Every structure is written in structure tokens, then in C-alpha cells.
């Protein structure tokens, strides 16, 4: 290993000051709920792609057929610039437009996605409820203090019965 020039001090790991918040940040990241949240975000992103495809490729064409094949994409208001037949042509020409149709498509897509997610969650809840219903439910064991008190009460009742006295409540 090459020797450093005399005017350059050698640094050792113990000489480097590590801020206290760095350790706290590492502990924060390694907490279970942060890792769970990260996994949830990743799975959510993948699920979003599936739901978007379901809405765009399956439900939207069916909805388009049901409402007479209306496509709101080219429903727009030109604020400034040439008035053209399609939104793509207007944007290409540099026109300033209010894209009402794209907004309506986004609202329709949101409602459909909400409806699909509602049914997915409903099915998952039903499956979870069935699994929980299948589990045998056993009552929790009484606390140790209650068990000891019951034992004491039983002993007192036995002694009272042997003496011929009526037990007191």
C-alpha cells in the first residue's frame, strides 16, 4: 500500500464522527412497520398495473359499448389557438385547451377502479372471515390470581362444611 505524504493525516474509522440521528434513522428503517409499508407500496404498484389494465382493457370498452360507443377523449374546449376536430391535432398545433373529455375519462376510470377494489376487498374479507370462523375458539385461561382465589374459596368451603357451618358469602 502506498504511503500517504506527511502533510495528509491518516484517518481511522474511530476518528470519523457519526451523527446520532444516523443510528436513529437506521433503527427507524429497520422497524417492522416501515418494512411492511415498503412491501405494501411495491405490491400496490404492481396491483395498480393489474387494475389499470382491467379497467382500460376490459371495463372501459364494455362501458363504451353500453353508452353508445362515446369516446370522451376528443371532448375539449379550445381557449386559444385553432379549433380542430381532435385533441391531438389541437395540441399538435399548439392550441391551449381544456381537456374535459380526458377529465371525464379519469373520473370514470376512478369510479371503476374504486368499484373493483371494493369487490376485491370484500372477497378477501370474506375469505379471512371463513378462516377465522374455522379456528376453534377456546376461552382464555383466567389470570393466576383468580385461580388462587378460587382455590382459597374452595378450601374455606370444605373446612366450613367439615365444621358444619354454612359458608359465608
GIMO-V918067 format. One record per residue. RES is the residue in one small letter. NEAR is the number of other C-alpha atoms within 8 Angstrom. Layout:
res=RES near=NEAR
res=RES near=NEAR
This chain:
res=x near=2
res=x near=3
res=x near=4
res=x near=6
res=x near=5
res=x near=5
res=x near=4
res=x near=6
res=x near=5
res=x near=5
res=x near=6
res=x near=6
res=x near=5
res=x near=5
res=x near=6
res=x near=7
res=x near=5
res=x near=5
res=x near=6
res=x near=6
res=x near=6
res=x near=8
res=x near=8
res=x near=8
res=x near=8
res=x near=8
res=x near=8
res=x near=8
res=x near=8
res=x near=8
res=x near=8
res=x near=6
res=x near=6
res=x near=10
res=x near=10
res=x near=8
res=x near=8
res=x near=8
res=x near=8
res=x near=8
res=x near=8
res=x near=8
res=x near=8
res=x near=8
res=x near=8
res=x near=8
res=x near=8
res=x near=8
res=x near=8
res=x near=8
res=x near=10
res=x near=9
res=x near=9
res=x near=9
res=x near=12
res=x near=10
res=x near=8
res=x near=9
res=x near=10
res=x near=10
res=x near=9
res=x near=8
res=x near=8
res=x near=11
res=x near=9
res=x near=7
res=x near=7
res=x near=6
res=x near=7
res=x near=7
res=x near=7
res=x near=10
res=x near=10
res=x near=10
res=x near=10
res=x near=11
res=x near=8
res=x near=11
res=x near=8
res=x near=7
res=x near=10
res=x near=8
res=x near=7
res=x near=7
res=x near=7
res=x near=7
res=x near=12
res=x near=6
res=x near=9
res=x near=16
res=x near=10
res=x near=7
res=x near=8
res=x near=7
res=x near=13
res=x near=10
res=x near=11
res=x near=8
res=x near=11
res=x near=10
res=x near=12
res=x near=11
res=x near=8
res=x near=9
res=x near=10
res=x near=8
res=x near=8
res=x near=8
res=x near=11
res=x near=8
res=x near=8
res=x near=10
res=x near=11
res=x near=8
res=x near=8
res=x near=9
res=x near=8
res=x near=8
res=x near=8
res=x near=8
res=x near=8
res=x near=8
res=x near=8
res=x near=8
res=x near=8
res=x near=8
res=x near=8
res=x near=8
res=x near=8
res=x near=8
res=x near=8
res=x near=7
res=x near=7
res=x near=6
res=x near=6
res=x near=5
res=x near=4
res=x near=4
res=x near=4
res=x near=4
res=x near=4
res=x near=6
res=x near=6
res=x near=6
res=x near=6
res=x near=8
res=x near=9
res=x near=8
res=x near=8
res=x near=8
res=x near=8
res=x near=8
res=x near=8
res=x near=8
res=x near=8
res=x near=9
res=x near=9
res=x near=8
res=x near=8
res=x near=11
res=x near=10
res=x near=7
res=x near=6
res=x near=6
res=x near=7
res=x near=6
res=x near=8
res=x near=3
res=x near=2
